[in-house]
Amino acid sequence: MAAVSGFGPDGDRQSWEEFLQIAKGIFDQYGDIPFIHWASYEKTCISKYKKRYGDPDGIADRVLANLCDLLPLTKACIVLPLPSYSLKVVEEYVGFKRTQEEYGGDWAMAMFIEATETQDKTKRDELMGKILTYNEEELSATWAIFEWLKSR
């Protein structure tokens, strides 16, 4: 499930509201389950959006309370022979393979800026598809590390 930012002046707000609806649906279906993520970006981003656009039903607060940062848990439970514990380094170590040659947070932001600036709908859809693939693979990589840690 993806809350994708739309184009135009209200696109950011709309994606925030869509994210809250998706999170509400998850809570309604599964209860207060953990939202597993890697590092502090998600917590920081959710807090910023909550401050910017509000949290009328308390869903953002509920997500924040249920965030489970896998990075410090990984560092606390296992020593890896790696130069860093970045997601990209650890995912490769556990055997996760990405499908795209180019990816990363800065790359995704550059692709989004390019998508917002083009008037070519086909090009925009192509760029957004690449960003969505990157985001899906970020989630899959995090899950792969989680499963790898569980097996240890």
CYANA upper distance limits for C-alpha pairs under 8 A (distance plus 0.5 A):
  1 MET  CA     22 ILE  CA      7.86
  2 ALA  CA     19 PHE  CA      7.99
  3 ALA  CA     15 SER  CA      5.62
  3 ALA  CA     16 TRP  CA      7.70
  3 ALA  CA     18 GLU  CA      5.96
  3 ALA  CA     19 PHE  CA      5.58
  3 ALA  CA     22 ILE  CA      8.27
  4 VAL  CA     15 SER  CA      5.99
  5 SER  CA     11 GLY  CA      5.67
  5 SER  CA     12 ASP  CA      5.79
  5 SER  CA     14 GLN  CA      7.41
  5 SER  CA     15 SER  CA      5.24
  5 SER  CA     16 TRP  CA      8.47
  6 GLY  CA     10 ASP  CA      7.97
  6 GLY  CA     11 GLY  CA      4.43
  6 GLY  CA     12 ASP  CA      7.05
  6 GLY  CA     14 GLN  CA      7.58
  6 GLY  CA     15 SER  CA      7.29
  7 PHE  CA     11 GLY  CA      5.59
  7 PHE  CA    116 THR  CA      7.03
 10 ASP  CA     14 GLN  CA      6.58
 11 GLY  CA     15 SER  CA      6.72
 12 ASP  CA     16 TRP  CA      6.85
 13 ARG  CA     17 GLU  CA      6.74
 13 ARG  CA     53 TYR  CA      7.23
 14 GLN  CA     18 GLU  CA      6.57
 15 SER  CA     19 PHE  CA      6.50
 16 TRP  CA     20 LEU  CA      6.80
 16 TRP  CA     49 TYR  CA      7.54
 16 TRP  CA     53 TYR  CA      8.25
 17 GLU  CA     21 GLN  CA      6.79
 18 GLU  CA     22 ILE  CA      6.70
 19 PHE  CA     23 ALA  CA      6.61
 20 LEU  CA     24 LYS  CA      6.51
 20 LEU  CA     59 ILE  CA      6.63
 20 LEU  CA     60 ALA  CA      7.18
 21 GLN  CA     25 GLY  CA      6.70
 22 ILE  CA     26 ILE  CA      6.83
 23 ALA  CA     27 PHE  CA      6.72
 23 ALA  CA     59 ILE  CA      7.51
 23 ALA  CA     63 VAL  CA      7.83
 24 LYS  CA     28 ASP  CA      6.48
 24 LYS  CA     59 ILE  CA      6.81
 25 GLY  CA     29 GLN  CA      6.61
 26 ILE  CA     30 TYR  CA      6.32
 26 ILE  CA     31 GLY  CA      7.80
 27 PHE  CA     31 GLY  CA      5.00
 27 PHE  CA     32 ASP  CA      6.30
 27 PHE  CA     33 ILE  CA      7.70
 32 ASP  CA     62 ARG  CA      8.39
 32 ASP  CA     66 ASN  CA      7.26
 33 ILE  CA     66 ASN  CA      7.08
 34 PRO  CA     66 ASN  CA      5.35
 34 PRO  CA     67 LEU  CA      6.21
 34 PRO  CA     68 CYS  CA      6.33
 35 PHE  CA     63 VAL  CA      7.57
 35 PHE  CA     66 ASN  CA      6.32
 35 PHE  CA     67 LEU  CA      5.21
 35 PHE  CA     68 CYS  CA      6.18
 36 ILE  CA     67 LEU  CA      6.57
 36 ILE  CA     68 CYS  CA      5.17
 36 ILE  CA     69 ASP  CA      6.50
 36 ILE  CA     70 LEU  CA      7.01
 36 ILE  CA    142 THR  CA      8.32
 37 HIS  CA     42 GLU  CA      7.63
 37 HIS  CA     67 LEU  CA      7.68
 37 HIS  CA     68 CYS  CA      6.67
 37 HIS  CA     69 ASP  CA      5.61
 37 HIS  CA     70 LEU  CA      6.40
 37 HIS  CA     71 LEU  CA      8.47
 37 HIS  CA    139 LEU  CA      8.20
 37 HIS  CA    142 THR  CA      7.15
 38 TRP  CA     69 ASP  CA      5.87
 38 TRP  CA     70 LEU  CA      5.69
 38 TRP  CA     71 LEU  CA      5.79
 38 TRP  CA     87 LEU  CA      7.47
 38 TRP  CA    142 THR  CA      7.09
 39 ALA  CA     69 ASP  CA      6.35
 39 ALA  CA     70 LEU  CA      7.51
 39 ALA  CA     71 LEU  CA      5.94
 39 ALA  CA     72 PRO  CA      8.13
 40 SER  CA     44 THR  CA      6.70
 40 SER  CA     69 ASP  CA      7.75
 41 TYR  CA     45 CYS  CA      6.45
 42 GLU  CA     46 ILE  CA      6.48
 43 LYS  CA     47 SER  CA      6.60
 43 LYS  CA     64 LEU  CA      7.02
 43 LYS  CA     67 LEU  CA      7.95
 44 THR  CA     48 LYS  CA      6.73
 45 CYS  CA     49 TYR  CA      6.72
 46 ILE  CA     50 LYS  CA      6.50
 46 ILE  CA     60 ALA  CA      7.42
 46 ILE  CA     64 LEU  CA      7.95
 47 SER  CA     51 LYS  CA      6.70
 47 SER  CA     60 ALA  CA      8.45
 47 SER  CA     64 LEU  CA      8.47
 48 LYS  CA     52 ARG  CA      6.59
 49 TYR  CA     53 TYR  CA      6.25
 49 TYR  CA     54 GLY  CA      7.68
 50 LYS  CA     54 GLY  CA      5.11
 50 LYS  CA     55 ASP  CA      6.17
 50 LYS  CA     60 ALA  CA      7.16
 55 ASP  CA     59 ILE  CA      7.03
 55 ASP  CA     60 ALA  CA      6.44
 55 ASP  CA     61 ASP  CA      8.02
 58 GLY  CA     62 ARG  CA      6.77
 59 ILE  CA     63 VAL  CA      6.67
 60 ALA  CA     64 LEU  CA      6.61
 61 ASP  CA     65 ALA  CA      6.63
 62 ARG  CA     66 ASN  CA      6.79
 63 VAL  CA     67 LEU  CA      6.63
 69 ASP  CA     73 LEU  CA      7.48
 70 LEU  CA     74 THR  CA      6.43
 70 LEU  CA    142 THR  CA      8.37
 70 LEU  CA    146 PHE  CA      7.88
 71 LEU  CA     75 LYS  CA      6.80
 71 LEU  CA     85 TYR  CA      7.93
 72 PRO  CA     76 ALA  CA      6.52
 73 LEU  CA     77 CYS  CA      6.71
 74 THR  CA     78 ILE  CA      6.50
 74 THR  CA    149 LEU  CA      8.08
 75 LYS  CA     79 VAL  CA      7.18
 75 LYS  CA     85 TYR  CA      8.19
 82 LEU  CA     89 VAL  CA      7.90
 82 LEU  CA     90 VAL  CA      8.18
 84 SER  CA     89 VAL  CA      7.20
 84 SER  CA     90 VAL  CA      8.35
 85 TYR  CA     89 VAL  CA      6.86
 85 TYR  CA     90 VAL  CA      6.38
 86 SER  CA     90 VAL  CA      6.69
 87 LEU  CA     91 GLU  CA      6.26
 87 LEU  CA    141 ALA  CA      8.13
 87 LEU  CA    142 THR  CA      7.85
 88 LYS  CA     92 GLU  CA      6.86
 89 VAL  CA     93 TYR  CA      6.94
 90 VAL  CA     94 VAL  CA      6.86
 90 VAL  CA    145 ILE  CA      7.94
 91 GLU  CA     95 GLY  CA      6.85
 91 GLU  CA     96 PHE  CA      5.72
 91 GLU  CA     97 LYS  CA      8.29
 91 GLU  CA    141 ALA  CA      6.27
 91 GLU  CA    142 THR  CA      7.92
 91 GLU  CA    144 ALA  CA      7.80
 91 GLU  CA    145 ILE  CA      6.76
 92 GLU  CA     96 PHE  CA      5.82
 92 GLU  CA     97 LYS  CA      7.25
 94 VAL  CA    144 ALA  CA      8.01
 94 VAL  CA    145 ILE  CA      7.03
 94 VAL  CA    148 TRP  CA      7.26
 96 PHE  CA    141 ALA  CA      6.68
 96 PHE  CA    144 ALA  CA      7.22
 98 ARG  CA    137 GLU  CA      7.12
100 GLN  CA    134 TYR  CA      8.09
102 GLU  CA    107 TRP  CA      7.95
103 TYR  CA    107 TRP  CA      6.16
103 TYR  CA    108 ALA  CA      7.19
103 TYR  CA    134 TYR  CA      6.79
104 GLY  CA    108 ALA  CA      6.56
104 GLY  CA    134 TYR  CA      8.04
105 GLY  CA    109 MET  CA      6.79
106 ASP  CA    110 ALA  CA      6.70
107 TRP  CA    111 MET  CA      6.68
108 ALA  CA    112 PHE  CA      6.64
108 ALA  CA    131 ILE  CA      6.21
108 ALA  CA    134 TYR  CA      8.17
109 MET  CA    113 ILE  CA      6.72
110 ALA  CA    114 GLU  CA      6.71
111 MET  CA    115 ALA  CA      6.59
111 MET  CA    127 LEU  CA      6.60
111 MET  CA    128 MET  CA      8.09
111 MET  CA    131 ILE  CA      7.66
112 PHE  CA    116 THR  CA      6.68
112 PHE  CA    127 LEU  CA      7.68
112 PHE  CA    128 MET  CA      7.46
112 PHE  CA    131 ILE  CA      8.06
113 ILE  CA    117 GLU  CA      6.75
114 GLU  CA    118 THR  CA      6.78
114 GLU  CA    124 ARG  CA      8.40
114 GLU  CA    127 LEU  CA      8.35
115 ALA  CA    123 LYS  CA      7.81
115 ALA  CA    124 ARG  CA      5.19
115 ALA  CA    125 ASP  CA      8.34
115 ALA  CA    127 LEU  CA      6.57
115 ALA  CA    128 MET  CA      7.46
116 THR  CA    124 ARG  CA      7.89
118 THR  CA    123 LYS  CA      7.86
118 THR  CA    124 ARG  CA      7.06
119 GLN  CA    124 ARG  CA      8.17
120 ASP  CA    124 ARG  CA      6.65
121 LYS  CA    125 ASP  CA      6.54
122 THR  CA    126 GLU  CA      6.68
123 LYS  CA    127 LEU  CA      6.69
124 ARG  CA    128 MET  CA      6.61
125 ASP  CA    129 GLY  CA      6.48
126 GLU  CA    130 LYS  CA      6.92
127 LEU  CA    131 ILE  CA      6.90
128 MET  CA    132 LEU  CA      6.62
129 GLY  CA    133 THR  CA      6.64
130 LYS  CA    134 TYR  CA      6.69
131 ILE  CA    135 ASN  CA      6.71
132 LEU  CA    136 GLU  CA      6.57
133 THR  CA    137 GLU  CA      6.59
134 TYR  CA    138 GLU  CA      6.69
135 ASN  CA    139 LEU  CA      6.94
136 GLU  CA    140 SER  CA      6.66
137 GLU  CA    141 ALA  CA      6.34
138 GLU  CA    142 THR  CA      6.72
139 LEU  CA    143 TRP  CA      6.68
140 SER  CA    144 ALA  CA      6.52
141 ALA  CA    145 ILE  CA      6.78
142 THR  CA    146 PHE  CA      6.72
143 TRP  CA    147 GLU  CA      6.60
144 ALA  CA    148 TRP  CA      6.56
145 ILE  CA    149 LEU  CA      6.57
146 PHE  CA    150 LYS  CA      6.73
147 GLU  CA    151 SER  CA      6.81
148 TRP  CA    152 ARG  CA      7.19
